[in-house]
Amino acid sequence: MVEPHDEDKGLVLTEEQLRRRKARNVAIAVALFVLVVLFYLVTVFKMGGNVANRPL
């Protein structure tokens, strides 16, 4: 049972809630990583292959 406010320990979560929190955190981290890679690839492809041949 979850106790809303325990003066000594704060909020006490069950094992199931801790497991779900960890799974949610992993899912958020994976989603952020995928977005970073997607933005990087879109940027590289928009610049095209001739980016190295530009005049200095």
C-alpha positions in Angstrom: 0.0 0.0 0.0 1.3 3.5 -0.8 1.3 5.9 2.1 0.8 9.5 0.8 2.8 11.2 3.5 5.1 9.5 5.9 6.8 12.1 8.0 10.1 10.2 8.3 10.5 8.6 4.9 8.6 10.9 2.6 6.6 9.2 -0.2 7.1 5.4 -0.2 6.7 3.6 -3.5 5.9 0.0 -4.0 8.3 -2.3 -6.0 5.8 -2.2 -8.9 5.8 1.6 -9.0 9.6 1.7 -8.9 9.8 -0.7 -11.8 7.3 1.3 -13.8 9.2 4.5 -13.1 12.4 3.0 -14.3 10.8 1.6 -17.4 9.3 5.1 -18.2 12.6 6.8 -17.7 14.3 4.3 -20.0 11.6 4.9 -22.7 12.0 8.7 -22.4 15.8 8.4 -22.7 15.5 6.2 -25.8 13.0 8.6 -27.4 15.3 11.6 -26.8 18.3 9.7 -28.2 16.2 8.8 -31.3 15.2 12.5 -31.8 18.8 13.7 -31.5 20.0 11.1 -34.1 17.0 12.1 -36.4 17.8 15.8 -36.2 21.5 15.1 -36.9 20.7 13.0 -39.9 18.2 15.5 -41.3 20.8 18.2 -40.9 23.5 16.2 -42.7 21.2 15.3 -45.6 19.9 18.8 -46.0 23.5 20.1 -46.3 24.1 17.6 -49.1 27.3 16.1 -50.4 28.7 19.3 -51.7 29.3 20.9 -48.3 33.0 20.0 -48.5 33.3 21.7 -52.0 32.3 25.1 -50.9 34.6 28.1 -51.4 36.5 29.2 -48.4 
